[in-house]
Amino acid sequence: MSRFPATHYGPETFALMGRAYDDAWREAQIMIKVLGPAADQEKIRSLLANGIIVAAAGERDPERLKLLALHEISTRDLLARAPQASS
């Protein structure tokens, strides 16, 4: 079973998805700076896009789409490697 919904998106939905992706990518770049060389930017971009595609099946709020996409990368091992702050 595919993780991607069998949905066709209209131009307005594509615009919302694009805006959500761009906003999520700007926030993800902050996370990438923390991770440094350990960050796999292509994998992060892919996960963001996948998160937006999956979420867009039932969501049209660009802020919510962005948050769902960021959640997609935060639940993966990508952010688990971030350096811990020293006490």
DSSP file (Angstrom, degrees, kcal/mol; ACC not computed):
  #  RESIDUE AA STRUCTURE BP1 BP2  ACC     N-H-->O    O-->H-N    N-H-->O    O-->H-N    TCO  KAPPA ALPHA  PHI   PSI    X-CA   Y-CA   Z-CA
    1    1 A M              0   0    0      0, 0.0     2,-0.1     0, 0.0     0, 0.0   0.000 360.0 360.0 360.0 129.3    0.0    0.0    0.0
    2    2 A S        -     0   0    0      1,-0.1     4,-0.1     2,-0.1     0, 0.0  -0.416 360.0-144.5 -73.4 144.9    1.4    3.4   -1.1
    3    3 A R  S    S+     0   0    0     -2,-0.1    -1,-0.1     2,-0.1     0, 0.0   0.681  80.9  83.9 -78.5 -19.2    2.0    6.0    1.5
    4    4 A F  S    S-     0   0    0      1,-0.1    -2,-0.1    53,-0.0    50,-0.1  -0.711  84.4-120.4 -90.9 133.0    1.0    8.7   -1.0
    5    5 A P        -     0   0    0      0, 0.0     2,-1.9     0, 0.0    -2,-0.1  -0.398  19.0-121.2 -70.1 146.5   -2.7    9.5   -1.5
    6    6 A A        +     0   0    0     -4,-0.1     2,-0.4    -2,-0.1    -2,-0.0  -0.551  66.9 136.2 -85.2  72.4   -4.2    9.0   -4.9
    7    7 A T        -     0   0    0     -2,-1.9     2,-0.5     2,-0.0    50,-0.0  -0.933  50.2-142.8-125.5 143.5   -5.2   12.6   -5.1
    8    8 A H        -     0   0    0     -2,-0.4     2,-0.4     0, 0.0    -2,-0.0  -0.923  22.3-146.8-104.5 130.8   -5.0   15.2   -7.8
    9    9 A Y        -     0   0    0     -2,-0.5    48,-0.0     4,-0.0    47,-0.0  -0.800   5.0-137.8-103.0 137.8   -4.2   18.7   -6.6
   10   10 A G     >  -     0   0    0     -2,-0.4     4,-2.5     1,-0.1     5,-0.2  -0.275  36.8 -92.9 -80.8 174.4   -5.5   21.8   -8.2
   11   11 A P  H  > S+     0   0    0      0, 0.0     4,-2.1     0, 0.0     5,-0.1   0.849 124.8  52.3 -60.3 -36.6   -3.3   25.0   -8.8
   12   12 A E  H  > S+     0   0    0      2,-0.2     4,-2.2     1,-0.2     5,-0.1   0.911 110.8  47.4 -66.8 -40.7   -4.4   26.5   -5.4
   13   13 A T  H  > S+     0   0    0      2,-0.2     4,-2.8     1,-0.2     5,-0.2   0.913 110.6  51.9 -66.7 -42.1   -3.4   23.4   -3.5
   14   14 A F  H  X S+     0   0    0     -4,-2.5     4,-2.6     1,-0.2    -1,-0.2   0.905 109.5  50.8 -59.2 -40.6   -0.1   23.2   -5.3
   15   15 A A  H  X S+     0   0    0     -4,-2.1     4,-2.4     2,-0.2    -2,-0.2   0.917 111.3  47.5 -63.1 -43.2    0.6   26.8   -4.4
   16   16 A L  H  X S+     0   0    0     -4,-2.2     4,-2.6     2,-0.2    -2,-0.2   0.915 112.4  49.5 -62.3 -43.4   -0.2   26.1   -0.7
   17   17 A M  H  X S+     0   0    0     -4,-2.8     4,-2.6     1,-0.2    -2,-0.2   0.903 110.9  50.0 -63.8 -40.9    2.0   23.0   -0.8
   18   18 A G  H  X S+     0   0    0     -4,-2.6     4,-2.6     2,-0.2    -1,-0.2   0.912 111.6  47.9 -63.8 -42.9    4.8   25.0   -2.3
   19   19 A R  H  X S+     0   0    0     -4,-2.4     4,-2.4     2,-0.2    -2,-0.2   0.916 112.4  48.9 -64.0 -42.9    4.5   27.8    0.3
   20   20 A A  H  X S+     0   0    0     -4,-2.6     4,-2.6     2,-0.2    -2,-0.2   0.909 111.9  49.4 -63.2 -42.0    4.5   25.2    3.1
   21   21 A Y  H  X S+     0   0    0     -4,-2.6     4,-2.9     2,-0.2    -2,-0.2   0.939 111.1  48.8 -63.3 -46.5    7.5   23.4    1.7
   22   22 A D  H  X S+     0   0    0     -4,-2.6     4,-2.0     1,-0.2    -2,-0.2   0.914 113.8  46.5 -60.3 -43.4    9.5   26.7    1.3
   23   23 A D  H  X S+     0   0    0     -4,-2.4     4,-1.8     2,-0.2    -1,-0.2   0.913 113.8  48.2 -64.9 -42.8    8.6   27.7    4.9
   24   24 A A  H  X S+     0   0    0     -4,-2.6     4,-2.6     1,-0.2    -2,-0.2   0.897 109.7  52.9 -64.5 -40.1    9.5   24.3    6.2
   25   25 A W  H  X S+     0   0    0     -4,-2.9     4,-1.9     2,-0.2    -1,-0.2   0.900 106.1  53.4 -64.4 -39.9   12.8   24.3    4.4
   26   26 A R  H  X S+     0   0    0     -4,-2.0     4,-0.7     1,-0.2    -1,-0.2   0.920 113.4  43.2 -60.3 -42.5   13.8   27.7    5.9
   27   27 A E  H >X S+     0   0    0     -4,-1.8     4,-1.2     1,-0.2     3,-0.7   0.874 110.2  55.9 -70.5 -36.1   13.1   26.3    9.3
   28   28 A A  H 3X S+     0   0    0     -4,-2.6     4,-2.5     1,-0.2    -1,-0.2   0.830  96.8  64.9 -65.4 -30.7   14.9   23.0    8.5
   29   29 A Q  H 3X S+     0   0    0     -4,-1.9     4,-1.9     1,-0.2    -1,-0.2   0.838  98.1  54.7 -62.3 -31.2   18.0   24.9    7.5
   30   30 A I  H <X S+     0   0    0     -4,-0.7     4,-1.4    -3,-0.7    -1,-0.2   0.923 108.9  47.7 -64.8 -43.4   18.3   26.1   11.1
   31   31 A M  H  X S+     0   0    0     -4,-1.2     4,-2.2     1,-0.2    -2,-0.2   0.888 108.7  55.0 -62.9 -39.0   18.2   22.4   12.2
   32   32 A I  H  X S+     0   0    0     -4,-2.5     4,-2.3     1,-0.2     7,-0.3   0.880 103.3  55.0 -64.1 -38.1   20.9   21.6    9.6
   33   33 A K  H  < S+     0   0    0     -4,-1.9    -1,-0.2     1,-0.2    -2,-0.2   0.883 108.7  48.9 -61.9 -37.1   23.2   24.2   11.0
   34   34 A V  H  < S+     0   0    0     -4,-1.4    -2,-0.2     1,-0.2    -1,-0.2   0.911 113.9  45.5 -67.3 -42.3   22.9   22.5   14.4
   35   35 A L  H >< S-     0   0    0     -4,-2.2     3,-1.4     1,-0.2    -2,-0.2   0.795  89.9-176.9 -72.8 -27.5   23.6   19.1   12.9
   36   36 A G  G ><  -     0   0    0     -4,-2.3     3,-2.0     1,-0.3    -1,-0.2  -0.384  64.7  -4.6  65.4-140.5   26.5   20.4   10.8
   37   37 A P  G 3  S+     0   0    0      0, 0.0    -1,-0.3     0, 0.0    -2,-0.1   0.675 125.9  70.9 -63.0 -16.5   28.2   17.9    8.5
   38   38 A A  G <  S+     0   0    0     -3,-1.4     2,-0.3    -6,-0.1    -2,-0.2   0.665  76.7 103.4 -73.5 -14.2   26.0   15.1    9.9
   39   39 A A    <   -     0   0    0     -3,-2.0     2,-0.9    -7,-0.3     3,-0.1  -0.519  61.7-153.2 -75.3 130.9   22.9   16.6    8.1
   40   40 A D     >  -     0   0    0     -2,-0.3     4,-2.4     1,-0.2     3,-0.2  -0.829  13.6-173.7-100.4  91.9   21.8   14.8    4.9
   41   41 A Q  H  > S+     0   0    0     -2,-0.9     4,-2.7     1,-0.2     5,-0.2   0.852  80.1  52.3 -61.6 -38.0   20.2   17.8    3.2
   42   42 A E  H  > S+     0   0    0      2,-0.2     4,-2.3     1,-0.2    -1,-0.2   0.905 110.7  48.0 -65.8 -39.3   18.8   15.8    0.3
   43   43 A K  H  > S+     0   0    0     -3,-0.2     4,-2.6     2,-0.2    -2,-0.2   0.904 112.1  49.8 -66.4 -39.9   17.1   13.3    2.7
   44   44 A I  H  X S+     0   0    0     -4,-2.4     4,-2.5     2,-0.2    -2,-0.2   0.924 111.0  49.2 -64.3 -44.2   15.7   16.2    4.7
   45   45 A R  H  X S+     0   0    0     -4,-2.7     4,-2.5     1,-0.2    -2,-0.2   0.917 112.1  49.3 -59.6 -43.5   14.3   17.8    1.6
   46   46 A S  H  X S+     0   0    0     -4,-2.3     4,-2.8     1,-0.2    -2,-0.2   0.919 111.0  48.4 -63.6 -44.4   12.8   14.5    0.5
   47   47 A L  H  X S+     0   0    0     -4,-2.6     4,-2.7     2,-0.2    -1,-0.2   0.887 110.9  51.4 -64.5 -38.9   11.2   14.0    3.9
   48   48 A L  H  X S+     0   0    0     -4,-2.5     4,-2.2     2,-0.2    -2,-0.2   0.950 112.3  45.8 -61.6 -47.8    9.8   17.5    3.9
   49   49 A A  H  X S+     0   0    0     -4,-2.5     4,-2.5     1,-0.2    -2,-0.2   0.923 113.8  48.7 -61.7 -44.2    8.3   17.0    0.5
   50   50 A N  H  X S+     0   0    0     -4,-2.8     4,-2.7     1,-0.2     5,-0.3   0.913 109.8  52.6 -62.0 -42.4    6.8   13.6    1.4
   51   51 A G  H  X S+     0   0    0     -4,-2.7     4,-2.3     1,-0.2    -1,-0.2   0.890 111.3  46.4 -61.1 -39.7    5.4   15.0    4.6
   52   52 A I  H  X S+     0   0    0     -4,-2.2     4,-2.5     2,-0.2    -1,-0.2   0.912 111.8  50.6 -70.1 -42.0    3.6   17.8    2.7
   53   53 A I  H  < S+     0   0    0     -4,-2.5     4,-0.4     2,-0.2    -2,-0.2   0.934 114.9  43.1 -61.2 -46.3    2.3   15.5    0.0
   54   54 A V  H >< S+     0   0    0     -4,-2.7     3,-1.1     1,-0.2     4,-0.2   0.933 117.0  46.2 -66.0 -45.7    0.9   13.1    2.6
   55   55 A A  H >X S+     0   0    0     -4,-2.3     3,-1.7    -5,-0.3     4,-1.0   0.840 101.3  66.8 -67.2 -32.5   -0.5   15.8    4.8
   56   56 A A  T 3< S+     0   0    0     -4,-2.5    -1,-0.2     1,-0.3    -2,-0.2   0.634  78.6  82.8 -67.6 -11.8   -2.1   17.7    1.9
   57   57 A A  T <4 S+     0   0    0     -3,-1.1    -1,-0.3    -4,-0.4    -2,-0.2   0.819 118.6   4.6 -60.0 -28.9   -4.5   14.8    1.3
   58   58 A G  T <4 S+     0   0    0     -3,-1.7     2,-0.4    -4,-0.2    -2,-0.2   0.335 119.3  79.3-136.9   6.9   -6.7   16.3    4.0
   59   59 A E     <  +     0   0    0     -4,-1.0    -1,-0.1     1,-0.1     0, 0.0  -0.953  33.4 168.0-125.7 137.6   -5.0   19.6    5.0
   60   60 A R        +     0   0    0     -2,-0.4    -1,-0.1    -3,-0.1     3,-0.1   0.359  49.6 105.0-126.4   1.7   -5.1   23.0    3.3
   61   61 A D     >  -     0   0    0      1,-0.2     4,-2.6     2,-0.0     5,-0.2  -0.772  59.6-152.4 -85.5 116.0   -3.7   25.3    6.0
   62   62 A P  H  > S+     0   0    0      0, 0.0     4,-2.4     0, 0.0    -1,-0.2   0.850  94.1  52.9 -60.9 -34.9   -0.1   26.1    4.9
   63   63 A E  H  > S+     0   0    0      2,-0.2     4,-2.3     1,-0.2     5,-0.2   0.922 111.4  46.0 -65.5 -42.4    1.1   26.6    8.4
   64   64 A R  H  > S+     0   0    0      2,-0.2     4,-2.6     1,-0.2     5,-0.2   0.899 111.2  52.5 -66.4 -40.7   -0.2   23.2    9.5
   65   65 A L  H  X S+     0   0    0     -4,-2.6     4,-2.3     2,-0.2    -2,-0.2   0.921 109.8  49.7 -59.7 -43.0    1.3   21.6    6.4
   66   66 A K  H  X S+     0   0    0     -4,-2.4     4,-2.6     1,-0.2     5,-0.2   0.939 111.5  47.8 -60.3 -47.8    4.7   23.1    7.3
   67   67 A L  H  X S+     0   0    0     -4,-2.3     4,-2.3     1,-0.2    -1,-0.2   0.891 111.3  50.5 -62.8 -39.7    4.4   21.8   10.9
   68   68 A L  H  X S+     0   0    0     -4,-2.6     4,-1.7     2,-0.2    -1,-0.2   0.896 111.0  49.3 -65.2 -39.1    3.5   18.4    9.7
   69   69 A A  H  X S+     0   0    0     -4,-2.3     4,-1.3     2,-0.2    -2,-0.2   0.915 111.5  48.4 -66.3 -42.4    6.4   18.3    7.3
   70   70 A L  H  X S+     0   0    0     -4,-2.6     4,-2.2     1,-0.2    -2,-0.2   0.876 108.1  55.2 -65.0 -36.1    8.8   19.4   10.1
   71   71 A H  H  X S+     0   0    0     -4,-2.3     4,-1.8     1,-0.2    -1,-0.2   0.884 100.6  61.0 -61.4 -37.2    7.3   16.8   12.3
   72   72 A E  H  < S+     0   0    0     -4,-1.7    -1,-0.2     1,-0.2     4,-0.2   0.900 111.1  37.7 -57.4 -42.5    8.2   14.2    9.6
   73   73 A I  H >< S+     0   0    0     -4,-1.3     3,-0.8     1,-0.2     6,-0.6   0.817 112.3  57.6 -81.5 -28.1   11.9   15.0    9.9
   74   74 A S  H 3< S+     0   0    0     -4,-2.2    -2,-0.2     1,-0.2    -1,-0.2   0.777 103.5  53.6 -73.0 -23.3   11.9   15.5   13.6
   75   75 A T  T 3< S+     0   0    0     -4,-1.8    -1,-0.2    -5,-0.2    -2,-0.2   0.533  99.8  79.6 -86.8  -5.1   10.6   12.0   14.2
   76   76 A R  S X  S-     0   0    0     -3,-0.8     3,-0.9    -4,-0.2     4,-0.4  -0.428  99.5-100.1 -93.3 172.9   13.4   10.5   12.1
   77   77 A D  T 3> S+     0   0    0      1,-0.2     4,-0.8     2,-0.2     3,-0.3   0.581 103.4  91.2 -66.9 -11.2   17.0    9.8   13.1
   78   78 A L  T 34 S+     0   0    0     -5,-0.3     3,-0.3     1,-0.3    -1,-0.2   0.857  95.2  32.6 -57.7 -38.5   18.0   13.0   11.4
   79   79 A L  T X4 S+     0   0    0     -3,-0.9     3,-1.5    -6,-0.6    -1,-0.3   0.587 100.7  78.4 -97.0 -10.5   17.6   15.2   14.4
   80   80 A A  T 34 S+     0   0    0     -4,-0.4    -1,-0.2    -3,-0.3    -2,-0.2   0.726  88.8  60.6 -68.2 -19.7   18.6   12.6   17.0
   81   81 A R  T 3< S+     0   0    0     -4,-0.8    -1,-0.3    -3,-0.3    -2,-0.1   0.411  74.4 125.8 -89.1   2.9   22.2   13.2   16.1
   82   82 A A  S <  S-     0   0    0     -3,-1.5   -47,-0.1     1,-0.1    -3,-0.0  -0.349  72.3-101.1 -62.1 140.1   22.1   16.8   17.1
   83   83 A P        -     0   0    0      0, 0.0     2,-0.3     0, 0.0    -1,-0.1  -0.351  35.9-121.6 -63.5 140.7   24.9   17.7   19.6
   84   84 A Q        -     0   0    0     -3,-0.1     2,-0.2     1,-0.1    -3,-0.0  -0.616  26.3-110.2 -83.1 141.0   23.7   17.9   23.2
   85   85 A A        -     0   0    0     -2,-0.3     2,-0.3     1,-0.1    -1,-0.1  -0.493  35.0-120.2 -68.3 136.9   24.2   21.2   25.1
   86   86 A S              0   0    0     -2,-0.2    -1,-0.1     1,-0.1     0, 0.0  -0.590 360.0 360.0 -82.7 143.3   26.8   20.8   27.8
   87   87 A S              0   0    0     -2,-0.3    -1,-0.1     0, 0.0    -2,-0.0   0.449 360.0 360.0 -86.5 360.0   25.7   21.5   31.3
